[in-house]
Amino acid sequence: MEFIFARALHIVVVQHLITTNGQTLQRLFPYVLVTTSGAAIMVLELVGSRLLSPYFGGTTVIWTALIGIIMASLALGYWWGGRLADTRRDYRTLAAIFAVSAVWIVGIALTKETVLSQIAGQFSDIRVAACVAATVLFGMPSFLLAAVGPYVIRMQIDDIASSGATIGRLNAASTGGSIAGTFLAGFVLLALVGHFKVLIGLAGVLIATGASCFIEAKRVATLTAVFALLLGGAAAQYLEAPMPVGTQLDVDSHYERIQVADGQEPGTGRPTRVAFTDIYGAQAGIYLDALPGAETLLFDFQRFFRVVHHFRPDARSMLTIGGGVGSVAQDFLRRRPDGRVDVVEIDPAFIELGRKHFKLVDDPRMRIFHEDGRTFVRNSRDQYDTVVVDAFGSAGSVPYQLTTDEFVAALHARLDARGVVAVNLASAIEGERGLLAQAMVATYKKHFEQVTLFQLDPGVDPAMAQSLMLVALRGSRAPSFASADPELRHYLARRWKGAVPEQDVLTDDFAPVDYFFNKAVF
């Protein structure tokens, strides 16, 4: 008898809790919907920067395209969602919106490389190409997810007297979701699991949300949502991203997307390995078959940094800004056994790739700092014989903060009285395509007595974009461009002997570096 009574009491209590929780869930459910849609839109935008940057660069071009296209999609989505809510108001419609969005996002994850490579090859203007790519990939899901907000708001307005408060709460929840999605994707997920798994996981979340909308019994919907979330998480965990053709490794770091590919050097057939962040060039490359003590650097621009040894043959200390996988720094130590080098590389993923895949060996003579080159130079009190600036964003763009008068002044202070700085950049020399090189020369001439440009390929038309090396010297001595060393003589012969058109000095207040770079390259 006591057992029967206890059992009956237990059933009554459980039913009360279920009913109470169900009512609470019904009240919170609209906020879950708008929060999820708001978060999903921002996650898509951040992932979009990783997808587009290998094809269109990491400059303001892709951010302008992404923000502009997604904002246009949101505007259309808000308009459509409001009109739709005036004709029908049911959770099944919302279920369809979330489901279609999820399917589209899975399609992005599986076809992104094919779609982007096709679009990149169809348009000569990178701005047009980036806008088309953003529209094709992200326009539809952004449009659909934007419709969720006005649709849910209209469903919740029963009393005009309290409609303002209802709209305010739901808009606040949507904005809160956007904030959460931004920080979660940007600070955690992209670097932790990569863009492919973020997309698959996001699709799982949207399927779970759609399932919750479709099933009218909210208690069952909760279980369905939990199951769908687990299923989406499992898919994201065990599915692998399709690799671009020829790529062995595809890594998302906190800062960018890095790919590694093996190949063979044309002509010699020697096995090579390169690291790159876009289709326009590589950040580093090595010979895989190089014996200890032999040449390991694959690219001319990497080897060209050795020109600093001509202008400062007694150099024993070097600072490299933009260390990449550490190849240039390690080459300096190989040539200067009694030397020391500080490597400043903002992205730890590059250095880790260097250790695992590019023969970078930790050395007590080498210190590695993971911070922005500008802040390091500003805060450092060390002196160096030579400085190498090899910091590039996607598509070969130069971070503007490493080009300005203020930065060059701080760099000048880090060099001793006979110090040498070498800067790698992509630009023409003459004409509108040469605005970047012209402005860089003007900025360095303000602080350094001797500034010289070198063409890595002297046969290229000076009015066309090309690889250049800017070398600046402290001290009033006139530099010599003759050398008994055959390798150094080869580099010195590439000196640009013509005039460099005058240009305004770049400053923190006005440094249109992205504009100059786009003029040069695209």
SVG drawing of the C-alpha trace seen along z (x, -y; Angstrom):
<svg xmlns="http://www.w3.org/2000/svg" viewBox="-4 -63 90 65">
<polyline fill="none" stroke="black" stroke-width="0.4" points="0.0,0.0 2.8,-2.4 4.5,-1.4 1.4,-2.3 1.0,-5.6 4.6,-6.5 4.4,-5.5 1.2,-7.6 2.9,-10.6 5.9,-10.2 3.8,-10.2 1.9,-13.3 5.2,-15.2 6.8,-14.1 3.7,-15.1 3.7,-18.5 7.3,-19.0 6.8,-18.0 3.9,-20.3 5.7,-23.2 8.9,-22.7 6.8,-22.4 5.1,-25.7 8.5,-27.3 9.9,-25.9 6.9,-27.3 7.6,-30.7 11.4,-30.5 11.1,-28.8 10.7,-31.9 13.9,-33.3 15.7,-30.1 14.7,-30.5 15.9,-34.1 19.0,-33.5 20.0,-30.6 19.3,-32.4 21.3,-35.4 24.3,-33.3 24.2,-31.3 24.4,-34.4 27.5,-35.6 29.2,-32.2 28.5,-32.1 30.1,-35.5 33.3,-34.5 33.6,-31.2 33.1,-33.0 36.3,-35.0 38.2,-31.7 36.6,-30.3 37.1,-33.3 40.6,-34.4 42.5,-31.7 40.9,-32.8 40.4,-36.5 42.8,-37.5 42.4,-38.5 42.2,-42.2 39.3,-44.6 38.0,-43.3 36.6,-40.1 35.3,-41.8 33.6,-44.4 32.1,-41.7 31.0,-39.5 29.5,-42.3 27.8,-44.0 26.3,-40.8 25.2,-39.5 23.7,-42.8 21.7,-42.9 20.6,-39.3 19.5,-40.3 17.5,-43.3 15.7,-41.1 15.2,-38.4 13.7,-40.8 11.3,-42.1 10.3,-38.6 9.9,-37.2 7.6,-40.1 5.4,-39.6 5.3,-35.8 4.2,-36.3 1.2,-38.3 -0.1,-35.4 0.7,-32.4 2.0,-31.9 3.0,-28.4 6.1,-26.6 6.1,-24.3 7.1,-27.2 10.0,-28.0 11.0,-24.3 11.2,-24.5 13.3,-27.7 15.8,-26.1 15.9,-22.8 16.6,-24.5 19.3,-26.7 21.0,-23.6 20.9,-21.7 22.4,-24.8 25.2,-25.0 26.1,-21.4 26.3,-22.1 28.7,-24.9 30.9,-22.6 31.0,-19.9 31.3,-22.1 33.1,-25.2 36.4,-24.5 34.8,-23.7 32.4,-26.7 35.1,-29.1 37.7,-27.9 35.1,-28.3 34.1,-31.8 37.7,-32.9 38.4,-31.9 35.4,-33.6 36.0,-37.2 39.0,-39.4 37.9,-42.0 38.5,-40.5 35.8,-42.8 33.2,-41.4 34.4,-37.8 34.3,-38.2 30.8,-39.6 29.6,-36.8 31.2,-34.2 29.6,-35.7 26.2,-35.8 26.3,-32.2 27.5,-30.7 26.0,-32.8 23.2,-34.8 20.5,-32.2 21.1,-31.0 21.5,-34.6 18.3,-35.5 16.4,-32.6 17.8,-33.0 17.1,-36.7 13.4,-35.9 13.2,-34.1 13.3,-37.3 10.3,-39.2 8.3,-35.9 8.7,-35.0 8.0,-38.5 4.7,-38.6 3.8,-35.2 4.3,-36.6 2.4,-39.8 -1.1,-39.2 -1.6,-42.5 -0.7,-45.8 -0.3,-47.4 2.8,-45.2 4.1,-44.8 7.0,-47.2 8.3,-45.2 8.0,-41.9 9.8,-43.3 12.6,-44.7 13.1,-41.4 13.2,-39.3 15.6,-41.7 17.8,-41.7 17.9,-37.9 18.7,-37.9 21.6,-40.4 22.8,-38.3 22.9,-35.3 24.9,-37.3 27.4,-38.3 27.7,-34.8 28.2,-33.4 30.9,-36.0 33.0,-35.2 32.5,-31.5 33.4,-31.1 36.2,-33.7 37.9,-32.9 37.3,-29.2 35.7,-27.1 37.6,-28.0 41.0,-27.4 39.8,-24.4 38.0,-22.3 38.3,-24.1 35.8,-25.7 34.5,-22.4 33.4,-21.0 32.0,-24.4 29.8,-24.3 28.6,-20.7 28.1,-21.4 26.1,-24.6 23.9,-22.6 23.3,-20.1 22.2,-22.9 19.8,-24.3 18.3,-20.8 17.8,-20.4 16.1,-23.8 13.9,-22.9 12.9,-19.6 11.9,-21.5 9.7,-23.7 8.1,-20.8 7.1,-18.7 4.3,-20.5 4.7,-18.5 7.4,-20.6 8.6,-17.9 9.2,-15.5 10.8,-18.3 13.3,-18.8 14.4,-15.2 14.5,-15.4 16.6,-18.6 19.1,-16.9 19.3,-13.9 19.8,-16.1 22.5,-18.1 24.4,-14.9 24.0,-13.7 25.3,-16.9 28.2,-16.9 29.1,-13.3 29.0,-14.2 31.3,-17.1 33.6,-15.0 34.0,-12.1 33.6,-13.7 36.7,-15.1 36.9,-18.2 37.4,-17.5 40.9,-18.6 41.6,-20.9 43.4,-19.1 47.1,-18.6 46.8,-19.7 48.1,-17.5 47.1,-19.6 44.4,-22.3 44.6,-24.1 42.4,-26.8 44.3,-28.9 43.1,-31.8 44.3,-34.1 43.9,-32.5 43.6,-29.4 46.9,-27.6 47.4,-24.9 50.4,-22.7 51.1,-20.9 53.9,-18.6 55.1,-18.6 58.2,-18.6 60.4,-21.5 59.9,-22.1 63.0,-21.1 64.8,-19.3 62.0,-17.1 63.2,-17.6 60.5,-16.9 59.2,-20.1 56.8,-21.3 55.1,-24.7 52.8,-26.5 50.3,-29.0 47.2,-30.9 45.9,-31.7 46.2,-30.7 48.4,-33.7 51.6,-32.6 53.3,-30.7 54.6,-31.9 57.4,-29.4 58.9,-26.4 61.6,-23.8 63.4,-21.0 62.4,-17.8 65.5,-15.9 68.0,-18.5 70.9,-17.0 72.1,-18.6 74.0,-21.7 72.7,-21.9 70.3,-24.4 66.8,-24.0 65.1,-27.2 62.9,-26.7 61.9,-30.3 64.0,-33.2 62.5,-35.6 63.6,-33.5 67.1,-33.2 67.2,-36.9 67.2,-37.9 70.8,-36.8 71.6,-40.1 71.7,-41.6 75.0,-39.8 76.6,-41.9 75.6,-45.2 76.4,-43.9 79.0,-41.1 79.7,-41.1 76.0,-40.7 75.5,-38.5 71.9,-39.4 68.7,-39.4 65.0,-40.2 62.5,-38.6 59.0,-40.1 56.7,-37.6 58.6,-34.4 56.4,-32.0 57.6,-28.5 61.0,-29.8 63.0,-28.9 64.7,-32.3 65.7,-32.6 67.1,-29.0 69.0,-29.8 70.6,-32.9 71.8,-30.7 73.2,-28.1 75.3,-30.8 76.1,-32.5 76.9,-29.8 77.7,-32.6 74.6,-34.6 71.2,-35.0 67.8,-35.6 64.4,-36.7 61.4,-35.5 58.2,-37.4 55.3,-35.4 51.8,-36.4 50.3,-33.0 51.6,-30.1 50.2,-27.7 52.9,-28.6 55.7,-27.9 54.0,-24.6 53.8,-23.6 57.4,-24.6 58.4,-22.1 56.2,-19.3 56.5,-19.7 59.3,-22.2 62.3,-20.9 62.3,-23.8 64.5,-22.8 64.3,-24.6 67.6,-26.3 68.8,-28.2 70.1,-30.9 66.5,-31.4 63.8,-33.1 60.2,-33.0 57.6,-35.6 53.9,-35.2 52.7,-38.8 52.1,-41.5 55.4,-42.8 54.3,-46.4 53.8,-45.9 57.0,-43.9 59.1,-46.6 57.4,-49.3 58.0,-47.5 61.4,-45.9 64.6,-47.5 67.0,-45.0 69.3,-46.2 69.8,-44.2 72.3,-44.3 69.7,-43.2 65.9,-43.2 63.8,-41.2 60.2,-42.2 58.4,-39.3 54.9,-39.8 52.1,-39.1 48.4,-38.7 46.3,-36.7 47.0,-37.2 50.3,-38.9 48.9,-42.0 51.0,-43.8 49.5,-44.6 49.2,-48.3 50.5,-48.8 53.9,-47.5 54.3,-50.1 53.7,-53.5 56.1,-56.3 55.5,-55.4 56.5,-51.8 59.6,-52.6 60.7,-55.1 60.4,-52.4 62.2,-50.0 65.0,-52.4 65.5,-52.7 65.9,-48.9 68.9,-48.8 72.4,-49.7 74.3,-52.5 75.1,-50.3 71.9,-48.3 70.2,-46.9 66.5,-46.2 65.1,-44.1 61.4,-44.3 59.7,-41.8 56.7,-43.3 54.6,-42.7 54.1,-45.8 55.1,-47.4 57.6,-50.2 56.3,-52.6 52.8,-53.8 49.6,-53.3 50.4,-49.7 53.6,-50.9 51.9,-53.2 52.7,-50.7 56.4,-50.5 56.6,-54.2 55.0,-55.0 57.1,-52.5 60.3,-53.9 59.2,-57.4 58.4,-56.3 61.8,-54.5 63.7,-57.4 62.3,-59.7 64.3,-57.7 67.1,-55.8 70.0,-57.4 70.2,-54.7 67.1,-53.0 67.3,-50.6 64.8,-48.5 65.7,-45.1 63.7,-43.2 63.6,-39.5 63.0,-39.0 64.7,-41.8 63.0,-40.8 59.5,-41.9 58.1,-45.2 58.5,-47.7 54.9,-48.9 53.6,-45.4 53.2,-43.7 56.2,-41.7 58.3,-40.5 60.5,-43.3 62.9,-43.7 63.4,-47.0 66.7,-47.4 67.4,-50.3 70.7,-51.1 71.4,-53.2 74.5,-55.5 75.6,-57.9 78.1,-55.6 77.6,-55.0 76.8,-51.3 78.8,-49.1 76.9,-46.9 79.9,-44.7 80.8,-41.4 83.2,-38.6 80.6,-36.1 78.8,-34.7 75.5,-34.3 75.5,-37.8 76.7,-39.2 73.7,-37.5 71.3,-39.3 73.1,-42.7 72.7,-42.6 69.0,-42.8 69.2,-46.4 66.7,-48.8 68.8,-51.6 66.0,-53.8 64.2,-56.5 61.3,-55.7 58.4,-58.1 57.7,-60.2 54.8,-59.4 53.4,-60.6 54.7,-59.1 52.4,-56.5 51.2,-57.3 49.0,-55.6 46.3,-58.2 46.4,-57.6 47.8,-54.4 45.7,-53.2 47.9,-50.0 45.0,-47.7 44.0,-50.1 47.6,-50.4 48.0,-46.6 44.7,-45.9 45.8,-48.5 49.1,-46.6 47.9,-43.0 44.3,-42.8"/>
</svg>
